[in-house]
Amino acid sequence: NKILEVFPSMHPEIYSSMANIYLRKKDYKEAVHYYQRAIDLKPGLTQAHYNLGSIYSILKNPQKSEDYFQKTLSLNPKHALAHFGLGNIFIESNQIQSAISEYQMVLKANPDHIPSYANMGNAQMQLGRFDQARKTYETALLKQPGMAQIHKNLGIVFSQSSMNTAK
């Protein structure tokens, strides 16, 4: 704070660091304030945009969250977690195919991101693509075999597939 008092417009990284402290404390209002100030001084701070997208997601403001994730991706198209955040927003707004595309982008950048496999498999099941969901879940389990929720979802896929075959 003392540095900011003396040099209020010279160090956007300090504003970002202050925001990180407030984010860890879950004081989202202050975190937003400091991230916004950092961005005002240096618009290309990718992580500040991403963190604002995450905060607005926590605060259940999907439009602002999406805007900040999109800005993050305009600065860094390979920002895997921004793609993941967008995928989650798209799931919530029932844009299932768009969500799947975002999860695929995450997995292209980070093939070991298990939450993306889980969410993508869930989205594929919503669309009735049980064979794709099965493959997605099986891939996740090859990478992390102990995931109980993915085992459960895979069981649901098998039961849905057998019910559809029986018809």
C-alpha positions in Angstrom: 0.0 0.0 0.0 2.8 2.4 0.8 4.4 1.9 -2.6 1.0 2.6 -4.2 0.7 5.8 -2.2 4.0 7.0 -3.5 3.8 5.7 -7.1 0.1 5.2 -7.8 0.3 4.8 -11.5 3.7 3.2 -12.1 3.3 -0.4 -10.9 0.4 -2.4 -12.2 1.9 -5.6 -11.0 1.6 -4.3 -7.4 -2.1 -3.7 -7.9 -2.3 -7.2 -9.3 -0.4 -8.6 -6.3 -2.8 -6.7 -3.9 -5.7 -8.2 -5.8 -4.2 -11.7 -5.4 -4.1 -11.1 -1.6 -7.8 -10.1 -1.5 -8.7 -13.0 -3.8 -7.1 -15.5 -1.3 -9.0 -13.8 1.5 -12.2 -14.2 -0.6 -12.8 -10.4 -0.5 -14.0 -10.3 -4.1 -15.0 -6.7 -4.1 -11.5 -5.5 -3.2 -9.9 -8.1 -5.5 -12.0 -6.8 -8.4 -11.0 -3.2 -7.6 -7.3 -3.9 -7.6 -7.4 -6.2 -10.7 -9.3 -3.5 -12.5 -6.8 -0.8 -11.5 -3.9 -3.1 -12.7 -5.7 -3.6 -16.1 -6.3 0.2 -16.4 -2.6 0.7 -16.1 -1.6 -2.3 -18.2 -4.4 -3.7 -20.4 -2.4 -6.8 -21.4 -2.3 -8.4 -18.0 -3.6 -11.8 -19.0 -3.8 -13.3 -15.6 -5.7 -10.3 -14.2 -8.4 -10.7 -16.9 -8.5 -14.5 -16.1 -8.8 -13.9 -12.4 -11.7 -11.4 -13.0 -13.4 -14.0 -15.1 -13.0 -16.5 -12.2 -14.3 -14.0 -9.6 -17.4 -13.2 -11.7 -18.0 -16.9 -12.1 -17.9 -17.3 -8.3 -20.2 -14.3 -8.0 -22.7 -16.0 -10.5 -22.3 -13.2 -13.1 -21.9 -15.4 -16.2 -21.9 -12.5 -18.7 -19.0 -10.6 -17.0 -17.2 -13.9 -16.4 -17.5 -14.8 -20.1 -16.3 -11.3 -21.1 -13.2 -11.6 -19.0 -12.4 -15.2 -20.2 -12.9 -14.1 -23.8 -10.5 -11.1 -23.2 -8.0 -13.6 -21.6 -8.2 -15.7 -24.7 -7.8 -12.7 -27.0 -4.5 -12.0 -25.1 -3.5 -15.7 -25.0 -5.5 -18.1 -27.1 -3.9 -21.1 -25.4 -4.9 -20.1 -21.9 -6.3 -23.5 -20.9 -8.1 -22.4 -17.7 -9.9 -19.6 -19.6 -11.2 -22.3 -22.0 -12.2 -24.4 -19.0 -14.0 -21.4 -17.5 -15.8 -20.7 -20.7 -16.8 -24.4 -21.0 -18.4 -24.2 -17.6 -20.3 -21.0 -18.5 -21.5 -22.7 -21.7 -22.7 -25.7 -19.7 -24.7 -23.4 -17.4 -26.3 -21.6 -20.3 -27.1 -24.9 -22.1 -24.7 -24.3 -25.0 -23.5 -27.9 -24.8 -21.6 -28.2 -28.1 -19.8 -24.9 -27.4 -18.8 -26.3 -23.9 -17.4 -29.5 -25.5 -15.4 -27.4 -27.9 -13.9 -25.4 -25.0 -13.0 -28.6 -23.1 -11.4 -30.0 -26.2 -9.2 -26.8 -26.3 -8.2 -27.4 -22.7 -7.3 -31.0 -23.4 -5.3 -30.0 -26.4 -3.2 -27.7 -24.2 -3.2 -30.0 -21.2 -4.1 -33.7 -21.9 -4.0 -34.5 -18.1 -6.7 -32.0 -17.1 -9.1 -34.5 -15.5 -11.9 -32.0 -14.8 -12.2 -31.3 -18.5 -12.6 -35.0 -19.3 -15.3 -35.2 -16.6 -17.2 -32.2 -17.8 -16.9 -33.1 -21.4 -18.1 -36.6 -20.8 -21.1 -35.1 -18.9 -21.8 -32.8 -21.8 -21.6 -35.7 -24.3 -24.1 -37.7 -22.2 -26.5 -34.7 -22.2 -26.4 -34.8 -26.0 -27.0 -38.6 -25.9 -23.5 -39.3 -27.3 -23.0 -42.2 -25.0 -20.2 -43.8 -27.0 -18.2 -40.6 -27.0 -18.8 -40.1 -23.3 -17.6 -43.6 -22.6 -14.4 -43.0 -24.5 -13.9 -39.7 -22.7 -14.4 -41.2 -19.3 -12.2 -44.2 -20.1 -9.4 -41.9 -21.2 -9.7 -40.0 -17.9 -9.6 -43.2 -15.9 -6.4 -44.3 -17.7 -4.8 -41.1 -16.5 -6.3 -41.2 -13.0 -7.9 -44.5 -12.2 -9.2 -43.6 -8.7 -11.8 -41.1 -9.8 -15.0 -42.4 -8.2 -17.3 -39.9 -9.9 -16.0 -40.8 -13.3 -16.5 -44.5 -12.5 -20.0 -43.7 -11.5 -20.6 -41.7 -14.7 -19.1 -44.5 -16.8 -21.6 -46.9 -15.1 -24.4 -44.5 -16.1 -23.2 -44.5 -19.7 -23.2 -48.3 -19.8 -26.7 -48.5 -18.4 -28.0 -45.8 -20.8 -26.3 -47.6 -23.7 -27.8 -50.9 -22.8 -31.2 -49.3 -22.4 -31.0 -47.8 -25.8 -29.8 -51.1 -27.3 -32.7 -52.9 -25.7 -35.2 -50.6 -27.4 
